[in-house]
Amino acid sequence: MSRRLDLRAFQQDLINRMQAQGRADEQISTLGVQIAQQNWLVDMHDLGGALPLPPLTAAPLAKPWFLGAISVRGALYGVTDLAAYRRSGKASGAAANRVLLVAERHAFNAALLVERVLGLRSARNWTPSEADGQVQYRDEQGNCWHKLDIPGLLAQPEFLQVGV
């Protein structure tokens, strides 16, 4: 039987090793993901895990961005294609696509489909800006990163109404 990878434990172990190597002042608490060819940062405290898209049960009469439900560790999660929700296309369906599970503290069994996970990122030294009420950063290479506000997303009436 293969061992299951606990993403949170893996990430905490990675952070601990980085801090042990003399980077104790650097706090890494965001995960970089790609949605519709754009780079996004997600607060790790808002996530309960990331995994490949498991078998999906379609939901009839749902909005196009709501893909259906998945079962993860015995719990059902509603899956939203974030690219489609943002009206920026849709996830490719490639093997690199990942589902981000919203943390239990938000009391929503929501899963967010992204193009790919880019790894842990620290925006501490990046240049922040705000455009149209959305926080953005420029990294050292000049790449633009958007901040994904999970609590704000969960509070949007459109996000909560998946039926057509």
Protein Blocks (a to p, Z undefined) as FASTA:
>chain_A
ZZdddfklmmmmmmmmmmmnopampccfbdcddeehiacdddfklpgbdcddddddddeh
iafklnbdcdeehiacddddfklmnonajaehiakbccddddfklopacddddfbdebjc
dfklpccddeehiacdddfkopacddddfklmmmpmklmmmbZZ
